Amino acid sequence: MDMIQILGLVAGACTSTAAVPQLIKTWKTKEVGDVSTKMFLLYVVGMSMWLTYGIFKSDLPIIITNAIALTFHGMMLYFKLKYKNKAAAATAPA
């Protein structure tokens, strides 16, 4: 593995794990009202496209880091959909 691949893996690890703090907070609190569904949906679509690109290019850093990012952001999107009723109930008038 050369230095460029290592650089790609480190950069990808930083950007791929950026969602982890939000993911952990959401898992613990089950609060998703402040989380943008559109942003995570767009991110999942983008990560899917990057993963496909990496597969076609046989570029290991792109494949690995985008697969990780897709997993984390897919989980966040799942939590957003799973806990949306709790967020709606919290904002409904009494």
Secondary structure by P-SEA (a helix, b strand, c coil): ccaaaaaaaaaaaaaaacaaaaaaaaaaccccccccaaaaaaaaaaaaaaaaaaaaaccaaaaaaaaaaaaaaaaaaaaaaaaaaaaaaaaccc
